[in-house]
Amino acid sequence: MPFEIVLWTAVMATGFLVTVYASRYSVEHVTKLASGTRIPPFIVGITLVAIGTDLPEIANSIVASVMGRGDVNVGDSIGSATVQSTLILGLLPLIAGSFPIAKGRVAKIGAATVGALLLGAALMADGELSRLDGAVLVGGWILGTVVVARDMPKEALPDRKASGERNLKHLWPTIGGLLVVGLGAITAIQGLTRLAEVLEFPEYLVAFLLASVGTSLPELTVSVTAVRRGQSDLAMGNILGASFIDSTLSLGVGPLLVPIAVTADIAVTGSIIAAAAIGFAMLILSVKKRHDWLSGVTLIGVFLLVYALLLSLM
């Protein structure tokens, strides 16, 4: 058994590392494809960059659904939403330094994420995610993004030279990167499911407790770089946007293609715990002018509390 644990942990970790690095590669090229646009950094963060850094979760949702692993999809999606809004957001000021917070924007997208998680819990209460459920979740992402973006201030990014940047030479690297993301996700899921079997743990908990940390690495690396370059709005938009995507688009896109069965009690409980944790995290940030080491440590504490609660349910 120890050999099998090491083997399948290594397979899972390798798959997630491939997925993370391939998604980062894809983000670089898709950003260049869209360069030159005059869009507020926070909006770029919650849409373009967030989708790019969330490719591991999106790929995982599709692959897990096709393979009939509904708990893997749900565990990784809900777990990633939680990890990003607590652990990743908590580590950000500790690694990159403190930065100002746009409290209204944080509160708005935080409320949308909490609402989406509670909606997901209601949809999963019957033990499945149907195509209609998937469509509702994906539609919720579209609607929520429009509502959040609609009231953003009309600041614009500086003009950039579109020639050479906005051209099709970045299209094929983007597509190639996305294909590698999918292959990495397949490998990771195989390792995860076999590890769950060896450890006799529910797939949901393995996905929530382990896989979600691996698939959230792109958000951390991209956001740290953004803060260090003075783009804190982009960093916050990326993390909060990715968390919202995980609770809607990532959770729903797989079932939209292939309906899945889920373990209702643990999926609903996990979603409610995630909603409470993210709501508390957003409350902390919404009353502060700067995100510093104190709020960072507090968010990491929330992350650890969530894990302790889930482990107590095993």
Secondary structure, 3 states (H helix, E strand, C coil): CHHHHHHHHHHHHHHHHHHHHHHHHHHHHHHHHCCCCCCCHHHHHHHHHHHHHCHHHHHHHHHHHHCCCHHHHHHHHHHHHHHHHHHHHHHHHHHHCCEECCHHHHHHHHHHHHHHHHHHHHHHCCCEECHHHHHHHHHHHHHHHHHHHHCCCCCCCCCCCCCCCCCHHHHHHHHHHHHHHHHHHHHHHHHHHHHHHHHCCCHHHHHHHHHHHHHCHHHHHHHHHHHHCCCHHHHHHHHHHHHHHHHHHHHHHHHHHCCEECCHHHHHHHHHHHHHHHHHHHHHHHCCCEECHHHHHHHHHHHHHHHHHHHHCC
